[in-house]
Amino acid sequence: MKDYLIRGLALNKEVRFFATKTTNLVEEIRKRHNGYPTAMAAVGRVATVTAMMGAMQKSGDSVDVRVRGNGKIGKILATANELGEVRAYATNMQLHLPSNDQGKLDVKGVVGTTGEIVVIKDLGLVDKYTTTSPIVSGEIAEDFTYYFAMSEQVPSAVSLGVLVDVDNTILAAGGFIIQVLPQASEETITKLENVIANIKPISTLINEGNTLENIVELLFGDDYTILNENNIEFKCNCSKEKYSSALLILGKDELVDMLNEEQIETVCSFCNNKYIFTIAEIQELIDSL
């Protein structure tokens, strides 16, 4: 089944929600980077929440998310736009730890429990809008719940999950964000808290074959309205032309030193695509300077 995202209003239009299935997206990231289970659980969660944050942007805008904890996975980076185009990777994708006390993948163990989340929004202006928030648990969902409450002043509930099979492939991945609107009553908030506390993990629900609409119904009953739906897919915007521009930034002297090599190979950190520059192409870059 395809990856997709829905967003809408619920509970007498007192809350707004985003829900997404990202199984194929996370599997594509795993394949491109040969990601190990615990690393993929962490990267998959970040990619999933970034996909939903991308859906919060206006047309043409995008969001970059950087999770920098003190764990061995290093930095986790993800980017998304309102079209559902997402990409993500981490410094160390080949990382796996024993299960935690609950028998689950130890995401906190690879991310770390101290550090920060950096969110950069490209709103089409001269300067990008940047906010930071501390890592409070390393479990990602809790960290973004805190981010929305403190950095964006929006009380939110964030649920993220990645289920990995015994052969390391991704069985299910997805998430939801529920945000309380200013007019929400205490009754609505209490009802919402009770439902969230008792619902199964979203990766389990997706693996059981539930659609996003089924999951939203579990959350809100029949009191919801879907406002929009769009596909979610892995898409990288790298190109040889962009790497040519990056090489030019190095300057003439360093490019001249590259002429001693048979060829220059550049690799995109997000998608792992390789771009080869021949000596003749390097010389053309030098001549353009």
C-alpha positions in Angstrom: 0.0 0.0 0.0 1.2 3.5 -0.9 2.5 5.9 1.7 0.2 8.9 2.3 -0.7 11.6 4.7 -4.1 13.0 5.8 -4.8 16.1 7.8 -8.0 17.5 9.3 -10.1 18.7 12.2 -11.7 16.7 14.9 -13.7 16.7 18.2 -16.0 19.6 17.3 -13.2 21.2 15.4 -11.3 21.8 18.6 -8.2 19.9 17.5 -6.3 19.5 14.3 -4.5 16.3 13.3 -1.9 15.0 10.9 -1.5 11.2 10.3 0.8 9.5 8.0 2.0 6.1 6.8 5.7 6.1 5.9 6.6 2.4 5.6 7.9 2.7 2.0 9.7 5.9 2.7 11.6 4.4 5.7 12.4 1.2 3.7 13.8 3.3 0.9 16.0 5.1 3.3 17.1 1.8 4.8 18.0 0.3 1.4 19.9 3.4 0.2 22.1 3.4 3.4 22.1 -0.2 4.5 20.6 1.0 7.8 20.6 -1.3 10.8 17.4 -1.8 12.9 17.9 0.6 15.9 19.4 3.3 13.6 16.4 3.0 11.3 13.9 3.2 14.2 15.5 6.6 15.0 15.9 7.9 11.5 12.4 6.6 10.5 10.8 8.5 13.4 12.5 11.7 12.5 11.6 11.3 8.8 8.0 10.6 9.7 7.6 13.7 12.0 9.4 15.8 9.4 6.9 14.6 6.7 4.0 15.8 8.9 5.8 19.1 9.6 6.3 19.5 5.8 2.5 19.2 5.5 2.1 22.2 7.8 4.0 24.4 5.4 2.5 26.6 2.7 3.0 26.0 -1.0 6.7 26.3 -2.0 7.9 26.2 1.6 10.0 23.4 3.2 11.3 22.4 6.6 14.7 21.0 7.6 15.0 19.0 10.9 18.2 18.2 12.7 18.4 16.0 15.7 21.8 16.3 17.4 22.0 14.1 20.5 24.9 12.7 22.5 24.3 9.1 21.2 26.4 7.2 18.7 24.1 7.8 15.8 25.4 11.3 15.5 23.3 13.8 13.7 19.9 12.9 12.1 18.8 15.1 9.3 15.5 15.2 7.4 13.8 17.6 5.1 10.3 17.7 3.7 7.9 20.0 1.8 4.1 20.3 1.5 4.1 18.0 -1.5 5.1 15.1 0.7 8.7 14.8 -0.7 10.9 13.6 2.1 14.6 12.6 2.5 16.6 11.7 5.6 19.8 10.1 6.9 22.0 9.9 9.9 25.8 10.1 10.5 25.9 6.5 11.5 23.3 4.3 9.8 25.0 1.0 10.7 24.1 1.0 14.4 22.2 -1.5 16.4 21.7 -2.0 20.1 20.1 -4.7 22.2 16.4 -4.2 23.0 15.4 -1.9 25.9 13.6 -3.0 29.1 10.3 -3.0 27.2 11.6 -5.3 24.5 11.6 -2.5 22.0 14.3 -1.0 19.8 16.5 1.2 22.0 16.0 4.5 20.1 17.0 6.5 23.2 20.2 4.5 23.4 21.4 5.5 19.9 20.0 9.1 19.9 21.1 10.0 23.4 19.3 11.9 26.2 20.9 15.3 25.8 21.3 17.5 22.8 19.0 19.6 20.7 16.4 19.7 17.9 16.9 22.4 15.3 14.0 23.2 12.9 14.8 25.4 9.9 11.8 26.6 7.9 12.4 28.0 4.4 9.5 30.3 3.9 10.8 31.9 0.7 12.3 34.9 2.5 15.9 36.1 2.5 16.6 34.6 5.9 15.3 31.2 7.0 13.4 30.8 10.3 15.3 28.7 12.8 14.1 27.4 16.2 15.8 25.1 18.7 14.5 22.8 21.4 16.3 20.5 23.8 16.1 16.7 23.6 14.1 15.7 26.6 14.1 11.9 26.3 15.8 10.7 23.1 12.6 8.8 22.0 11.9 11.4 19.3 8.1 11.6 19.8 8.4 13.0 23.3 11.1 15.4 22.1 8.8 16.8 19.4 5.9 17.0 21.7 8.1 19.3 23.8 9.2 21.2 20.8 5.7 22.0 19.6 4.7 23.1 23.1 7.7 25.2 23.9 9.0 26.5 20.5 5.7 26.9 18.6 3.4 27.3 21.6 1.0 24.6 20.4 0.0 21.9 22.9 0.5 18.7 20.9 0.6 14.9 21.1 3.1 13.2 18.9 3.1 9.5 18.2 5.8 7.9 16.0 6.6 4.2 15.3 8.9 2.0 13.2 8.5 -1.7 13.1 11.5 -3.7 11.8 11.3 -7.3 10.5 13.9 -10.0 11.4 15.6 -9.5 8.0 16.0 -5.8 8.8 13.3 -4.6 6.3 10.7 -2.2 7.5 7.4 -3.8 8.3 5.5 -0.7 9.2 6.2 3.0 9.9 4.0 6.0 10.6 2.9 8.6 13.0 0.3 11.2 14.0 0.3 14.7 15.5 -2.7 16.0 17.3 -2.7 19.7 18.2 -5.1 21.3 20.6 -6.6 24.6 19.2 -7.2 27.6 21.4 -11.0 27.0 21.7 -10.7 23.5 23.0 -12.6 22.7 26.1 -11.2 20.8 29.1 -13.7 18.0 28.4 -12.2 17.6 24.9 -8.6 17.7 26.2 -9.4 15.0 28.9 -11.2 12.8 26.3 -8.2 13.1 24.0 -5.7 12.2 26.7 -7.6 9.1 27.6 -7.8 7.9 24.0 -4.1 8.5 23.3 -3.1 6.7 26.5 -4.9 3.6 25.5 -4.4 3.3 21.7 -2.0 0.7 20.3 1.4 1.9 18.9 0.8 3.3 15.4 3.3 1.0 13.8 1.4 -1.9 15.2 -1.9 -0.5 13.9 -0.4 0.0 10.4 1.1 -3.5 10.5 -2.3 -4.9 11.3 -3.6 -3.5 8.1 -5.3 -0.4 9.4 -5.6 2.6 7.1 -5.0 6.1 8.3 -8.7 6.6 8.2 -9.2 3.6 10.5 -6.6 5.0 13.0 -8.3 8.5 13.0 -11.6 6.8 13.7 -10.0 5.0 16.7 -8.9 8.4 17.9 -11.9 10.5 17.3 -14.9 8.2 16.5 -16.9 9.7 13.8 -16.3 13.3 14.9 -13.6 14.3 12.4 -13.3 15.9 8.9 -10.4 15.2 6.5 -9.3 18.4 4.8 -6.5 17.1 2.7 -4.7 14.0 1.5 -1.4 13.7 -0.3 1.2 11.0 -1.1 4.5 10.7 0.8 7.6 9.6 -1.1 11.3 9.7 -0.8 12.7 12.3 -3.1 16.2 13.9 -3.2 16.9 17.1 -5.0 20.6 16.5 -5.6 22.1 16.8 -9.1 25.4 16.9 -10.8 24.9 20.6 -11.5 24.5 21.3 -7.7 27.7 19.4 -7.0 29.5 21.4 -9.7 28.5 24.5 -7.9 29.7 23.1 -4.6 33.1 22.2 -6.2 33.4 25.8 -7.5 33.2 27.0 -3.9 36.4 25.1 -3.1 38.3 27.6 -5.2 40.8 27.3 -8.0 43.8 26.1 -6.0 42.0 23.1 -4.6 40.5 22.3 -8.0 43.9 22.3 -9.5 45.1 19.8 -6.9 42.2 17.5 -8.0 43.8 17.3 -11.5 46.2 14.8 -10.1 43.4 12.3 -9.5 42.0 10.1 -12.3 38.5 11.3 -11.4 36.5 12.9 -8.6 33.6 11.1 -7.0 31.0 12.9 -5.0 28.3 11.2 -3.0 25.0 12.7 -1.8 24.6 12.1 2.0 20.8 11.9 1.7 20.3 9.5 -1.2 23.7 8.0 -1.7 23.7 8.8 -5.4 27.2 9.2 -6.8 28.4 11.8 -9.3 31.6 11.3 -11.2 33.7 14.3 -12.5 36.3 13.5 -15.0 39.6 15.5 -15.2 38.2 17.2 -18.3 35.2 18.3 -16.3 37.3 19.6 -13.4 39.4 21.5 -16.0 36.2 23.1 -17.3 35.3 24.2 -13.8 38.8 25.7 -13.4 38.4 27.5 -16.7 35.1 28.9 -15.6 36.8 30.6 -12.6 
